[in-house]
Amino acid sequence: MTMKNKQEKLGKQRKEKEKHGYPRKWIYVAVTIITLIIPTAILLYLNIGQITQAKAVIIDQLRIFHPNETFKNEATRILEKKFEKIDYYPKATVELYEKLPSLGYKLIVWRVHSALGVKDGAIQTWIAIATSEKYVPEKYNYQIERGQIAIANLTQVGGRALYFGITPAFIKEQMQSRFSKDTVIILLSCIGLAEFGGAPEHAKAFISKGAKAVISWSSWVNPVHNDNAGTLLLRLLIEENKTISEAVEEVPPDTSQGIESKMRYYPETPEVGSYRIPHYKMRKNQTLENLNFFQTLILGERRTFQFSMSSANNRVKLFPNPLT
């Protein structure tokens, strides 16, 4: 075969390829690129909604007896470093407690009175977490009969002070939905994690309801020390990014009530002890940047993408092409 004939044959082969399109393998490459980009962008978009919901709350039942604007303002300032939204409830109602898990809080700072659980004259292995609702006869009778609500005598405030409080049964049976799997509850309350010969029933109820950890006191605590220690705990967890174990260890105990009351956490597992409160603001910003990249790549300025495939150079090119 002469050189001229060879050139004519190669020319016919090139025209045949152009006529029938590029090899299938390049189509496969193009499809693969599309299937990788689009799902990634969708996942990032869905993740934005979840991160936006990462918020913290301060429930201030103690405000009735021990108002402390300094604590409220300082706690809010600290929380704003890692959370985009901080809610504040000056009144702690049964209704609020009922819907608390469904509100999507990642960190709950619960400044509250509590009372020892008593049944048939015997102290129980749980506490009643007080509300801001004063005891009224005939109210919540059904829940009281079912053991979901108790009448808490908050004697530390002076004299007889009866308020409704919630029990472990309320947490397990009456609270709506579940806590987020990374919800941390800081119970700034007396005997929140007291030794009852076993794990406190209310703490176990919070964990069974989906919360990650409960942090509280082992015994009685002075209101002033409670606020100062609570502020320090938030600084350690949020500003210094310490683990739960490290932060709790640095909080000084309270001895003003004649017994050493120490900050503890439950459950005392390596996973919980080594847990750090995530920087939700930073996470959201990073996800937004990634989403903006893919949005620009795929949808930016009303652009689509066109594939240029060259079998001669063994390359696939992806470049934007304006939508018409």
MARZA-772678 format. One record per residue: y, z, x of N, C-alpha, C, O in turn; residue number from 0; residue in one letter. Coordinates in steps of 0.2 Angstrom, whole numbers, plus 2048, in hexadecimal, padded with zeros to 3 digits. Layout:
% MARZA-772678
    nv    nw    nu   cav   caw   cau    cv    cw    cu    ov    ow    ou   pos   code
     Y     Z     X     Y     Z     X     Y     Z     X     Y     Z     X   NUM      A
...
This chain:
% MARZA-772678
    nv    nw    nu   cav   caw   cau    cv    cw    cu    ov    ow    ou   pos   code
   7FA   800   804   800   800   800   806   800   804   807   804   809     0      M
   80B   7FB   803   811   7FB   807   816   801   805   815   804   800     1      T
   81A   802   80A   81F   807   809   823   806   803   825   80B   7FF     2      M
   825   800   801   829   7FE   7FB   825   800   7F5   828   803   7F0     3      K
   81E   7FF   7F5   81A   800   7EF   81A   808   7EE   81A   80A   7E9     4      N
   819   80C   7F4   819   813   7F4   81F   816   7F0   81F   81A   7EC     5      K
   825   813   7F2   82B   815   7F0   82C   814   7E8   82F   818   7E4     6      Q
   829   80E   7E6   82A   80C   7DF   825   811   7DB   827   813   7D6     7      E
   81F   813   7DE   81B   817   7DB   81E   81E   7DA   81D   821   7D4     8      K
   821   821   7DF   824   827   7DF   82A   827   7DA   82B   82C   7D6     9      L
   82E   822   7D9   833   821   7D5   830   821   7CE   833   825   7C9    10      G
   82B   81E   7CC   828   81E   7C6   825   825   7C4   826   827   7BE    11      K
   823   829   7C9   820   830   7C7   826   834   7C6   826   839   7C1    12      Q
   82C   834   7C9   832   838   7C8   834   836   7C1   836   83B   7BD    13      R
   835   830   7BF   837   82E   7B8   832   831   7B3   834   833   7AE    14      K
   82C   831   7B4   827   834   7B0   828   83B   7AF   827   83E   7A9    15      E
   829   83F   7B4   82B   846   7B4   831   847   7AF   831   84C   7AB    16      K
   836   843   7B1   83C   844   7AD   83B   843   7A6   83E   846   7A1    17      E
   837   83E   7A4   836   83C   79D   832   842   79A   833   843   794    18      K
   82D   845   79D   829   84A   799   82B   851   79B   828   855   798    19      H
   830   852   79E   833   859   79F   830   85C   7A6   82C   859   7A9    20      G
   832   862   7A7   830   866   7AD   829   869   7AC   827   86A   7A6    21      Y
   826   86B   7B1   820   86E   7B1   820   874   7AC   825   877   7AC    22      P
   81A   876   7A9   81A   87B   7A5   81C   882   7A8   81E   887   7A5    23      R
   81A   882   7AF   81B   889   7B2   822   88B   7B2   824   891   7B2    24      K
   827   886   7B2   82E   888   7B2   830   88A   7AB   835   88E   7AA    25      W
   82D   887   7A6   82E   88A   79F   82C   891   79E   82F   895   79B    26      I
   826   893   7A1   823   899   7A1   828   89E   7A5   829   8A4   7A2    27      Y
   82B   89C   7AA   830   8A0   7AE   836   8A2   7AA   838   8A7   7A9    28      V
   838   89C   7A6   83E   89D   7A2   83D   8A2   79C   841   8A7   79B    29      A
   837   8A1   799   835   8A6   794   835   8AD   796   837   8B2   793    30      V
   832   8AE   79C   831   8B5   79F   838   8B8   7A0   839   8BE   79E    31      T
   83D   8B4   7A3   843   8B7   7A4   846   8B9   79D   849   8BF   79D    32      I
   846   8B5   798   849   8B7   792   845   8BD   78F   849   8C2   78C    33      I
   83F   8BD   78F   83B   8C3   78C   83D   8CA   790   83B   8CF   78D    34      T
   83F   8C9   796   841   8CF   79A   848   8D1   798   849   8D7   798    35      L
   84C   8CD   798   853   8CF   797   855   8D1   790   858   8D6   78F    36      I
   852   8CE   78B   854   8D0   784   851   8D7   782   855   8DB   77F    37      I
   84B   8D8   783   848   8DF   781   84C   8E4   785   84D   8EA   783    38      P
   84E   8E3   78C   851   8E8   790   858   8EA   78C   85A   8EF   78C    39      T
   85C   8E4   78A   862   8E5   787   861   8E9   780   866   8ED   77F    40      A
   85C   8E8   77D   85B   8EB   776   85A   8F2   777   85C   8F7   774    41      I
   855   8F4   77C   854   8FB   77E   85A   8FF   780   85B   905   77E    42      L
   85E   8FC   784   864   8FF   786   869   900   780   86C   905   780    43      L
   869   8FB   77C   86D   8FC   776   86B   902   771   86F   906   76F    44      Y
   864   902   770   862   908   76C   863   90E   770   864   913   76C    45      L
   863   90F   776   863   915   77A   86B   918   779   86C   91E   77A    46      N
   86F   913   778   876   915   777   877   91A   771   87A   91F   772    47      I
   874   918   76C   874   91C   766   871   923   767   874   928   765    48      G
   86C   924   76B   869   92A   76C   86E   92E   771   86E   934   770    49      Q
   870   92B   776   875   92F   77B   87B   931   777   87E   937   779    50      I
   87E   92D   773   884   92F   76F   883   936   76B   887   93A   76A    51      T
   87C   937   769   87B   93D   765   87A   943   769   879   949   767    52      Q
   87A   943   770   879   948   774   880   94D   774   885   94B   777    53      A
   87F   952   770   885   956   76F   883   95E   770   87D   95F   76F    54      K
   888   962   771   886   969   771   88A   96D   76B   88F   96A   768    55      A
   888   973   76A   88B   977   765   88C   97E   767   888   981   76A    56      V
   891   981   764   892   988   765   892   98B   75E   896   98A   75A    57      I
   88D   990   75C   88D   993   756   88F   99A   757   88C   99E   75B    58      I
   895   99C   754   898   9A2   756   898   9A7   750   89D   9A9   74D    59      D
   892   9AA   74F   891   9AF   74A   895   9B6   74C   897   9B9   748    60      Q
   895   9B7   752   898   9BD   755   8A0   9BD   754   8A3   9C2   754    61      L
   8A3   9B8   752   8AA   9B7   751   8AC   9BC   74C   8B2   9BE   74C    62      R
   8A8   9BE   747   8A9   9C2   741   8AB   9C9   744   8B0   9CC   742    63      I
   8A8   9CB   749   8A8   9D2   74C   8AC   9D2   753   8AF   9D7   755    64      F
   8AA   9CD   757   8AD   9CD   75E   8B0   9C6   75F   8AD   9C2   763    65      H
   8B6   9C4   75C   8B9   9BE   75D   8BB   9BD   765   8BD   9C2   768    66      P
   8B9   9B7   768   8BB   9B6   76F   8BD   9AF   770   8B9   9AB   771    67      N
   8C3   9AD   76F   8C6   9A6   770   8C5   9A4   777   8C4   99E   778    68      E
   8C5   9A9   77C   8C4   9A7   783   8BD   9A4   784   8BD   99F   787    69      T
   8B8   9A7   781   8B2   9A5   782   8B1   99E   77F   8AE   99A   782    70      F
   8B3   99D   779   8B3   997   775   8B6   991   779   8B3   98C   77A    71      K
   8BC   992   77C   8C0   98D   77F   8BC   98C   786   8BC   986   788    72      N
   8BA   991   78A   8B7   990   790   8B0   98C   78F   8AE   988   793    73      E
   8AC   98F   78B   8A6   98B   789   8A6   984   787   8A3   980   78A    74      A
   8AB   983   783   8AD   97C   781   8AE   977   787   8AC   972   788    75      T
   8B3   97A   78B   8B5   976   791   8AF   975   796   8AF   96F   798    76      R
   8AB   97A   797   8A5   979   79B   8A0   973   798   89E   96F   79C    77      I
   89F   974   792   89A   970   78F   89C   968   78E   898   964   78F    78      L
   8A3   968   78E   8A6   961   78E   8A5   95D   795   8A5   957   795    79      E
   8A2   960   79A   8A1   95D   7A0   89B   959   7A0   89A   954   7A3    80      K
   896   95B   79B   890   957   79B   88E   954   794   88A   950   793    81      K
   892   957   78F   891   954   788   897   951   785   89D   953   787    82      F
   896   94C   781   89C   948   77F   89F   94B   779   8A5   94B   778    83      E
   89B   94F   775   89E   952   76F   89B   95A   76F   895   95B   770    84      K
   8A0   95E   76D   89F   965   76C   8A1   967   765   8A6   967   764    85      I
   89C   96A   762   89E   96D   75B   89E   974   75B   89B   977   760    86      D
   8A2   977   757   8A3   97E   757   8A3   980   74F   8A6   97E   74B    87      Y
   89F   986   74E   89E   989   748   8A0   990   748   89D   994   74B    88      Y
   8A6   992   745   8A8   999   745   8A4   99D   740   8A4   9A3   740    89      P
   8A1   999   73B   89D   99D   736   896   99A   737   894   994   737    90      K
   891   99F   737   88A   99D   737   886   99F   731   885   9A4   72F    91      A
   886   99A   72D   883   99A   726   87B   999   726   879   996   72B    92      T
   878   99B   721   871   999   720   870   992   720   86B   98F   723    93      V
   874   98E   71C   874   987   71C   875   984   723   871   97F   724    94      E
   879   986   727   87A   983   72E   873   984   732   871   980   735    95      L
   870   98A   731   86A   98C   735   865   987   732   860   985   736    96      Y
   865   986   72C   85F   982   729   85F   97B   72B   85A   978   72D    97      E
   865   978   72C   866   971   72F   867   970   736   867   96B   739    98      K
   867   976   73A   868   975   741   864   970   745   867   96D   749    99      L
   85E   970   744   85A   96C   748   85B   964   747   85B   960   74B   100      P
   85D   963   741   85F   95C   73F   865   959   741   867   953   741   101      S
   86A   95E   744   870   95C   746   870   959   74D   875   956   750   102      L
   86B   959   751   86A   955   757   86D   958   75D   86F   955   762   103      G
   86E   95F   75D   871   962   763   86C   963   769   867   965   768   104      Y
   86F   961   76F   86B   962   775   86C   969   778   867   96B   77C   105      K
   871   96C   777   872   973   779   876   977   774   87B   975   771   106      L
   873   97D   772   875   981   76D   877   988   770   873   98B   773   107      I
   87E   989   770   880   990   772   881   994   76C   886   993   768   108      V
   87D   999   76B   87D   99D   765   87F   9A4   766   87B   9A8   769   109      W
   885   9A5   765   888   9AC   766   888   9B0   760   88B   9AE   75B   110      R
   883   9B4   760   881   9B7   759   87E   9BE   75A   87B   9C0   75F   111      V
   87E   9C2   754   87B   9C8   754   874   9C7   752   872   9C2   74F   112      H
   870   9CC   753   869   9CC   751   867   9D3   74F   86A   9D8   751   113      S
   861   9D4   74C   85E   9DA   74A   857   9DA   74B   853   9D5   74A   114      A
   854   9E0   74D   84D   9E0   74D   849   9DF   747   84B   9E1   742   115      L
   844   9DB   747   840   9DA   741   83C   9E0   740   838   9E3   744   116      G
   83C   9E2   739   838   9E8   737   834   9E6   731   837   9E3   72C   117      V
   82E   9E8   730   82A   9E7   72B   826   9ED   729   822   9EF   72E   118      K
   826   9F0   723   823   9F6   721   824   9FB   726   820   9FF   728   119      D
   82A   9FC   729   82C   A01   72D   82A   A00   734   82C   A04   739   120      G
   827   9FB   736   825   9F9   73D   829   9F4   740   82A   9EF   73D   121      A
   82B   9F5   746   82F   9EF   74A   82A   9E9   74B   825   9EA   74E   122      I
   82D   9E4   74A   829   9DD   74B   82B   9DA   752   82F   9DC   755   123      Q
   827   9D5   753   828   9D1   759   82D   9CB   759   82C   9C6   75B   124      T
   832   9CD   755   837   9C7   754   83E   9CB   752   83E   9D1   750   125      W
   843   9C7   752   84A   9C9   750   84C   9C5   74A   84A   9BF   749   126      I
   851   9C8   746   854   9C4   741   85B   9C2   744   85F   9C6   746   127      A
   85C   9BB   744   862   9B8   747   867   9B8   741   866   9B5   73C   128      I
   86C   9BC   742   871   9BD   73D   875   9B7   73B   876   9B3   73F   129      A
   877   9B7   735   87C   9B2   732   883   9B5   732   884   9BB   733   130      T
   888   9B1   72F   88E   9B4   72D   88E   9B6   726   894   9B8   724   131      S
   889   9B5   723   889   9B7   71C   887   9BE   71A   881   9C0   71C   132      E
   88B   9C2   717   88A   9C9   715   884   9C9   710   884   9C5   70C   133      K
   880   9CF   711   87B   9CF   70C   87E   9D0   705   882   9D4   704   134      Y
   87B   9CC   700   87D   9CD   6F9   876   9CE   6F5   872   9C9   6F6   135      V
   875   9D3   6F1   86F   9D4   6ED   86E   9CD   6E9   872   9CA   6E6   136      P
   867   9CC   6E9   865   9C6   6E5   866   9BF   6E8   863   9BB   6E6   137      E
   86A   9BF   6ED   86A   9B9   6F1   865   9B8   6F6   863   9BC   6F9   138      K
   862   9B2   6F6   85D   9B0   6FA   856   9B4   6F9   852   9B5   6FE   139      Y
   855   9B6   6F3   850   9BA   6F1   849   9B6   6F3   844   9B9   6F6   140      N
   849   9B0   6F1   843   9AC   6F2   841   9AC   6FA   83B   9AD   6FC   141      Y
   846   9AA   6FE   845   9AA   705   843   9B1   708   83F   9B2   70D   142      Q
   846   9B6   705   845   9BD   708   83D   9BF   706   83A   9C2   70A   143      I
   83B   9BD   700   834   9BE   6FE   82F   9BB   703   82A   9BD   704   144      E
   831   9B5   705   82D   9B1   709   82D   9B3   711   82A   9B0   715   145      R
   832   9B8   712   833   9BA   719   837   9B5   71D   836   9B6   723   146      G
   83A   9B1   71A   83E   9AC   71E   845   9AF   720   848   9AD   725   147      Q
   848   9B3   71B   84E   9B6   71C   84E   9BE   71C   84A   9C0   718   148      I
   851   9C1   721   851   9C8   721   858   9CB   720   85D   9C7   721   149      A
   858   9D1   71E   85F   9D5   71E   860   9D8   724   85C   9DD   726   150      I
   865   9D6   728   866   9D9   72F   86C   9DE   72E   871   9DD   72C   151      A
   86A   9E4   731   86F   9E9   731   872   9E9   738   86F   9EC   73D   152      N
   878   9E7   739   87B   9E6   73F   87F   9EC   741   885   9ED   741   153      L
   87B   9F2   743   87E   9F8   744   883   9F9   74A   887   9FD   74A   154      T
   882   9F4   74E   886   9F4   754   88D   9F3   753   892   9F5   757   155      Q
   88F   9F0   74D   896   9EF   74B   899   9F5   748   89F   9F4   746   156      V
   895   9FA   747   898   A00   744   896   A01   73D   898   9FD   739   157      G
   893   A07   73B   891   A08   735   88C   A03   732   887   A01   736   158      G
   88C   A02   72B   887   9FE   728   889   9F7   727   88E   9F6   723   159      R
   887   9F2   72A   889   9EB   72A   883   9E7   728   87F   9E5   72D   160      A
   882   9E5   722   87C   9E1   720   87D   9DA   71F   882   9D8   71C   161      L
   87A   9D6   723   87B   9CF   723   874   9CB   722   86F   9CE   724   162      Y
   874   9C5   720   86D   9C1   71F   86C   9BF   726   870   9BD   72A   163      F
   866   9BF   728   863   9BC   72E   85D   9B8   72D   859   9B9   729   164      G
   85C   9B4   732   856   9AF   731   850   9B2   736   851   9B5   73B   165      I
   84A   9B1   734   844   9B3   737   840   9AD   73A   842   9A7   739   166      T
   83B   9AE   73E   837   9A9   741   834   9A4   73B   833   99E   73C   167      P
   832   9A7   735   830   9A4   730   835   99F   72D   833   999   72B   168      A
   83B   9A1   72D   841   99C   72B   841   996   730   842   990   72E   169      F
   841   998   737   841   992   73C   83B   98D   73B   83D   987   73B   170      I
   835   990   73A   830   98B   739   82F   988   732   82D   982   732   171      K
   831   98B   72D   830   988   726   836   986   723   836   981   71F   172      E
   83C   988   725   842   986   721   847   982   725   84B   97E   722   173      Q
   847   982   72B   84B   97E   72F   849   976   72E   843   975   72E   174      M
   84E   972   72D   84D   96B   72C   84C   967   732   84F   968   737   175      Q
   847   963   732   845   95E   738   843   962   73E   840   968   73D   176      S
   844   95F   744   842   963   74A   848   962   74F   84C   95E   74F   177      R
   848   967   754   84C   967   75A   84A   961   75E   845   95F   75E   178      F
   84F   95E   762   84E   959   767   849   95D   76C   84A   963   76E   179      S
   845   959   76F   840   95B   774   844   95E   77B   841   962   77E   180      K
   84A   95D   77C   84E   960   781   854   964   77F   858   965   783   181      D
   853   967   779   858   96C   776   857   973   77A   851   975   77A   182      T
   85C   975   77C   85C   97C   77F   860   980   77B   866   97F   779   183      V
   85E   986   779   861   98B   775   863   991   779   85F   994   77C   184      I
   869   992   77A   86C   998   77D   86E   99D   778   873   99D   775   185      I
   86A   9A2   777   86A   9A7   772   86E   9AD   775   86B   9B2   778   186      L
   875   9AD   774   879   9B3   777   879   9B8   772   87D   9BA   76E   187      L
   873   9BC   772   872   9C1   76D   86E   9C7   770   86A   9C6   775   188      S
   86F   9CD   76E   86A   9D2   770   863   9D1   76E   861   9CE   76A   189      C
   85F   9D3   773   857   9D3   772   855   9CC   770   850   9CC   76D   190      I
   858   9C7   772   856   9C0   771   850   9BE   774   84C   9BA   771   191      G
   84E   9C1   779   848   9C0   77D   845   9C7   77F   843   9C7   785   192      L
   845   9CC   77B   842   9D2   77C   83B   9D2   77D   837   9CE   77A   193      A
   838   9D7   781   831   9D7   782   82E   9DB   77C   82F   9E1   77B   194      E
   82A   9D7   778   827   9DA   772   81F   9DB   773   81C   9DB   76E   195      F
   81D   9DB   779   816   9DB   77A   813   9D4   779   80D   9D3   779   196      G
   818   9CF   77A   816   9C8   77A   81C   9C4   779   821   9C7   778   197      G
   81B   9BE   778   821   9B9   777   824   9BA   771   821   9BB   76C   198      A
   82B   9BB   770   82E   9BC   76A   82D   9B6   765   82D   9B1   767   199      P
   82B   9B8   75F   829   9B3   75A   82E   9AE   758   82D   9A8   757   200      E
   835   9B0   758   83A   9AC   757   83B   9A7   75C   83C   9A1   75B   201      H
   83A   9A9   763   83A   9A4   768   835   99F   768   836   999   769   202      A
   82F   9A1   766   829   99D   765   82A   998   75F   828   992   760   203      K
   82E   99A   75A   82F   996   754   834   990   756   833   98B   754   204      A
   839   992   75B   83E   98D   75D   83A   987   761   83B   981   760   205      F
   835   98A   765   832   985   769   82D   981   765   82C   97B   766   206      I
   82A   984   760   825   980   75C   829   97B   757   826   976   755   207      S
   830   97C   757   834   978   753   837   972   757   83B   96E   755   208      K
   835   972   75D   837   96C   762   83B   96E   767   83C   96A   76C   209      G
   83F   974   767   843   976   76D   840   976   773   83A   978   774   210      A
   843   975   779   841   975   780   840   97C   782   83C   97F   785   211      K
   846   980   781   846   987   784   84B   98B   780   850   989   77D   212      A
   84A   992   781   84E   997   77E   850   99C   784   84C   99E   787   213      V
   857   99D   784   85A   9A1   789   85D   9A7   786   861   9A6   781   214      I
   85B   9AD   787   85E   9B3   784   85D   9B9   788   85B   9B9   78E   215      S
   85F   9BF   785   85F   9C6   788   858   9C9   787   855   9C8   782   216      W
   857   9CD   78C   850   9D1   78B   851   9D8   787   84C   9DB   785   217      S
   858   9DA   786   859   9E0   783   860   9E0   780   863   9DA   77F   218      S
   863   9E6   77E   869   9E6   77B   86F   9E4   780   86E   9E5   786   219      W
   874   9E1   77E   879   9DF   783   880   9E0   780   881   9DF   77A   220      V
   885   9E2   784   88C   9E3   782   88F   9DD   780   88E   9D8   784   221      N
   893   9DC   77B   896   9D6   779   89B   9D3   77F   89B   9CD   77F   222      P
   89E   9D7   782   8A2   9D4   788   89E   9D1   78D   89F   9CC   790   223      V
   899   9D5   78F   894   9D3   794   891   9CC   792   890   9C8   796   224      H
   88F   9CC   78B   88C   9C6   788   890   9C0   789   88D   9BB   78B   225      N
   896   9C1   788   89B   9BB   788   89C   9B9   790   89C   9B3   791   226      D
   89D   9BE   794   89E   9BC   79B   898   9B9   79E   898   9B4   7A2   227      N
   892   9BC   79D   88C   9B9   79F   88A   9B2   79C   888   9AE   7A0   228      A
   88C   9B1   796   88B   9AB   793   88F   9A5   796   88D   9A0   797   229      G
   895   9A7   797   89A   9A2   79B   897   9A1   7A2   897   99B   7A4   230      T
   895   9A6   7A5   892   9A4   7AC   88C   9A0   7AC   88B   99B   7B0   231      L
   887   9A2   7A7   881   99E   7A6   883   996   7A5   880   992   7A8   232      L
   888   995   7A1   88A   98E   79F   88D   98A   7A6   88B   985   7A7   233      L
   891   98E   7A9   893   98B   7B0   88E   98A   7B5   88E   984   7B8   234      R
   889   98E   7B5   883   98D   7B9   87F   987   7B7   87D   982   7BB   235      L
   87E   986   7B1   87A   981   7AE   87D   97A   7AE   87A   975   7AF   236      L
   884   97A   7AC   887   974   7AB   88B   972   7B1   88A   96C   7B4   237      I
   890   976   7B4   894   975   7B9   890   974   7C0   891   970   7C4   238      E
   88C   979   7C1   888   979   7C7   881   976   7C7   87E   975   7CC   239      E
   87F   974   7C1   879   970   7C0   873   973   7C2   86E   970   7C5   240      N
   873   97A   7C1   86D   97E   7C4   867   97D   7BE   869   97C   7B9   241      K
   861   97F   7C1   85C   97F   7BC   85C   985   7B7   860   98A   7B9   242      T
   859   985   7B2   859   98B   7AE   857   991   7B1   85A   996   7B1   243      I
   851   991   7B5   84F   996   7B9   854   999   7BE   856   99F   7BF   244      S
   858   994   7C2   85D   996   7C7   863   99A   7C3   865   99F   7C5   245      E
   865   997   7BD   86B   999   7BA   869   9A0   7B7   86E   9A5   7B8   246      A
   864   9A1   7B4   862   9A7   7B1   862   9AD   7B6   864   9B3   7B5   247      V
   85F   9AB   7BC   85E   9B0   7C1   865   9B2   7C4   866   9B8   7C6   248      E
   86A   9AE   7C3   871   9B0   7C6   875   9B4   7C1   87A   9B7   7C3   249      E
   873   9B4   7BB   877   9B8   7B6   875   9BF   7B6   870   9C1   7B6   250      V
   87B   9C3   7B7   87A   9CB   7B8   877   9CE   7B2   879   9CC   7AD   251      P
   873   9D3   7B3   870   9D7   7AD   876   9DB   7AA   87B   9DD   7AD   252      P
   875   9DE   7A4   879   9E2   7A1   876   9E9   7A0   870   9EA   79E   253      D
   879   9EE   7A3   876   9F5   7A3   87A   9FA   79F   879   A00   79F   254      T
   87F   9F7   79B   884   9FB   797   881   9FF   791   883   A04   78F   255      S
   87B   9FC   78F   878   9FF   789   872   A04   78B   86E   A07   787   256      Q
   872   A06   792   86D   A0B   794   866   A08   796   862   A0C   798   257      G
   866   A02   796   860   9FF   798   862   9F8   79A   866   9F5   798   258      I
   85E   9F6   7A0   860   9EF   7A3   85E   9E9   79E   858   9E9   79C   259      E
   863   9E5   79C   861   9E0   798   862   9D9   79D   868   9D8   79F   260      S
   85D   9D5   79E   85D   9D0   7A2   85D   9C9   79E   85A   9C9   799   261      K
   860   9C4   7A1   860   9BD   79E   859   9BA   79F   857   9BB   7A5   262      M
   856   9B8   79A   84F   9B5   79B   84F   9AE   798   853   9AC   795   263      R
   849   9AA   799   848   9A4   796   841   9A4   793   83D   9A7   796   264      Y
   840   9A0   78E   839   99F   78B   839   998   789   83D   995   786   265      Y
   833   995   78A   82D   998   78E   82E   998   795   831   993   798   266      P
   82B   99D   799   82C   99D   7A0   827   999   7A3   822   99B   7A6   267      E
   828   992   7A3   824   98E   7A6   827   98A   7AC   82D   98A   7AC   268      T
   824   987   7B1   827   983   7B6   82C   97E   7B3   831   97C   7B6   269      P
   829   97B   7AE   82D   975   7AB   834   977   7A9   839   974   7AA   270      E
   834   97D   7A5   83A   97F   7A2   83E   982   7A7   844   981   7A8   271      V
   83B   986   7AC   83F   989   7B1   843   984   7B6   848   986   7B8   272      G
   840   97E   7B7   843   979   7BB   847   974   7B7   84A   96F   7BA   273      S
   848   975   7B1   84C   971   7AD   853   971   7AE   856   977   7AF   274      Y
   857   96C   7AF   85E   96C   7AF   861   968   7A9   85E   963   7A7   275      R
   867   96A   7A7   86A   967   7A1   86C   960   7A3   870   960   7A8   276      I
   86A   95B   7A0   86C   954   7A2   873   953   7A2   877   956   79E   277      P
   876   94F   7A6   87D   94D   7A5   87D   947   7A0   87D   941   7A2   278      H
   87E   949   79A   87E   944   795   883   93F   795   882   939   793   279      Y
   889   941   797   88F   93C   797   88E   937   79D   88F   931   79B   280      K
   88B   939   7A2   88A   934   7A8   884   92F   7A6   885   929   7A7   281      M
   87F   932   7A2   87A   92E   7A0   87C   928   79B   87A   922   79C   282      R
   881   92A   797   884   926   792   888   920   796   887   91A   794   283      K
   88C   922   79A   890   91E   79E   88C   918   7A2   88D   913   7A2   284      N
   886   91B   7A5   882   916   7A9   87E   911   7A4   87E   90C   7A5   285      Q
   87C   914   79E   879   910   799   87E   90A   797   87C   905   795   286      T
   884   90D   795   889   908   793   88B   902   798   88B   8FD   796   287      L
   88B   904   79F   88C   8FF   7A4   886   8FA   7A4   887   8F4   7A4   288      E
   880   8FD   7A3   87A   8F8   7A3   87A   8F4   79D   879   8EE   79D   289      N
   87C   8F7   797   87C   8F3   791   882   8ED   792   881   8E8   78F   290      L
   888   8EF   794   88D   8EA   795   88B   8E5   79A   88D   8DF   799   291      N
   887   8E6   79F   885   8E1   7A3   880   8DC   79F   881   8D6   7A0   292      F
   87C   8DF   79C   877   8DA   798   87B   8D7   792   879   8D1   791   293      F
   880   8DA   78F   884   8D7   78A   888   8D1   78D   888   8CC   78A   294      Q
   88B   8D2   793   88E   8CD   796   88A   8C7   798   88B   8C1   797   295      T
   884   8C9   79A   87F   8C4   79C   87C   8C0   797   87C   8BA   798   296      L
   87B   8C3   791   878   8BF   78B   87D   8BD   786   87D   8B7   784   297      I
   882   8C1   784   886   8C0   77F   88E   8BF   781   892   8BD   77D   298      L
   88F   8C1   787   896   8C1   789   89A   8BB   788   897   8B5   78A   299      G
   8A0   8BB   785   8A4   8B5   784   8A0   8B0   780   8A1   8AA   781   300      E
   89C   8B2   77B   898   8AD   777   895   8A8   77B   895   8A2   77A   301      R
   891   8AA   780   88E   8A6   785   886   8A7   784   884   8AC   782   302      R
   883   8A1   785   87B   8A2   785   879   89F   78B   87D   89F   790   303      T
   873   89E   78C   870   89D   793   86C   896   793   869   895   78E   304      F
   86D   893   798   869   88C   799   865   88C   7A0   868   88F   7A5   305      Q
   85F   88A   79F   85B   88A   7A5   85B   883   7A9   85B   87E   7A5   306      F
   85C   883   7AF   85C   87D   7B3   856   87E   7B8   856   882   7BC   307      S
   851   879   7B7   84B   87A   7BB   84A   874   7BF   84B   86E   7BD   308      M
   849   875   7C5   848   870   7CA   842   870   7CE   840   875   7D2   309      S
   83D   86C   7CC   837   86C   7CF   837   869   7D6   833   86B   7DA   310      S
   83C   866   7D8   83D   863   7DF   83F   869   7E3   83C   86A   7E9   311      A
   843   86E   7E1   845   873   7E5   841   87A   7E4   842   87F   7E7   312      N
   83D   879   7DF   838   87F   7DD   83C   885   7DB   83B   88A   7DD   313      N
   842   884   7D7   846   889   7D5   847   889   7CD   847   884   7CA   314      R
   849   88F   7CB   84C   88F   7C4   852   892   7C4   853   898   7C7   315      V
   857   88F   7C1   85E   892   7C1   860   894   7B9   85E   890   7B5   316      K
   863   89A   7B9   865   89C   7B2   86D   89D   7B2   870   8A1   7B6   317      L
   870   899   7AE   878   899   7AE   87A   899   7A7   877   896   7A3   318      F
   880   89C   7A6   883   89C   79F   885   896   79D   888   892   7A1   319      P
   885   894   796   887   88E   794   88B   890   78D   888   893   789   320      N
   891   88E   78C   895   890   786   891   88E   780   88F   888   780   321      P
   891   892   77B   88E   890   774   893   88C   771   899   88C   771   322      L
   890   887   76D   895   882   76A   894   883   762   897   880   75E   323      T
